[in-house]
Each structure stands twice: as structure tokens, then as C-alpha cells.
Amino acid sequence: MSQPAQPIRVLLADDETMIRHGVRLILRHAEGIEVVAEAADGHAAVEEAAAHHPDVALVDIRMPVCDGLAAIAPLLALDPAPRVVMLTTFGDDDNVVRALREGAAGFLLKDEGPQELISAVRAAAAGDAVLSPGVTGTVISRMLRSDASKDVGAVPVDERIARLTGREREVLAMLGQGLSNQDVAGRLGIGVGTVKTHVGAILDKTGSASRVQAALLAHRAGLAS
């Protein structure tokens, strides 16, 4: 008899009590998700994550004492490290770009609906990028423009792509299109576990810190059209 799947463990970090309360209520009624800790600033978020080992950390970008941006690196340095999803407001694109460069798994607008929040937690736990559709285009464009000015001295895009196998290039192209592991598996007719293996190899070979950075690489290489 197979063992039941373990629930996705979630940490909430936001200085606004009402925001934490609302998110907790939504996730409490979602099957297979459990809120295991809460924090009101970045320092507390890291301490709670170290104590409770969440799979996903939902972290507000703007918090007192230690904001969410400063908490990303110490959260990702934990073993095991949670997948960090930033909670943000519309128009905070510059901070979102910084968060993605720090290795955040993605971002979610605070005014997204309950189902979008639940889906984001599940996607992050599955290793997928989480990008709110309303501002993704703007954020990606900003990252692409700023990346273009930082290529001097870096490994050229073509050289990074040349390290990949044909199958890995196919997977990278689909990451650039924003597809989940499940979607990639369906299109290629392979298992989700195999997709995860390919994604890991892509990140390693291209020097990408996250799926988001790999997606940017796909755009810059012309693979995501």
C-alpha cells in the first residue's frame, strides 16, 4: 500500500497581520498544503525556516527590520532550502527583478485570487517558476535589457547553449515559454522526473541560478519564440 503524499509545507513572511491571516485561510482549505510557520520580517523568516523546514516560503518584498530581498540569500543557504516566492504589489518591478536575480523562484501579486495563490504554491513546490501574468512581460523585458549591458567578460550566450544536448535545448526553449514541468513532459512524451533531470542539467551547464534565469537565456538565444 503506497504512503500518502506529504503536504507541502509553507512559511508566510509578511509584516501585515491581515495579509498573513488571509493567505493562511486560503491555504488552510487547499488540499495537500500546510502552513507551518509565520514571520513579520526577513530575519524571523530565516529563523522560522531553519526551525520548520518549509518547502515553499512566501516572502513579502517590503518588510521592516530586514526586507524580503535581504532574506533571499540566507533562505537559499539553508539545507534543505525552501523555494522562495516573493509577494509584491503592482508596479514594484525593479525589486522583482532584483529578487529573481538573487535566485527567487518567482513572484506573485498580492491581489491575485485564491486559486492563483494555491496554484503558485504547488508550482513552486514542484520546481516550476512562479510568475504573475500581469507583470511578467515587463519584468522579463527589464531583465533582458539590463542583461545585455552585462555581457562583457561573461560567457557568451552561444557558448552556454552549445553545452546542452539537443533534448536539453528543447526543454530550455519550453522554459522560455513559461511551461511547467508537467507541460514539458506532456509535449515531449517523457516523465516529469526526466524533465526535472533535464532542468537540473540545464541550470548546471549554463550557469543559471534558477528557472527564471534559464528562461531569460532562452529568450536571449532566440529559442523561446
Summary of the structure (lengths in Angstrom):
residues: 225
radius of gyration: 17.4
end to end distance: 45.1
largest distance: 56.5
contacts: 715
relative contact order: 0.11
helix: 53%
strand: 13%
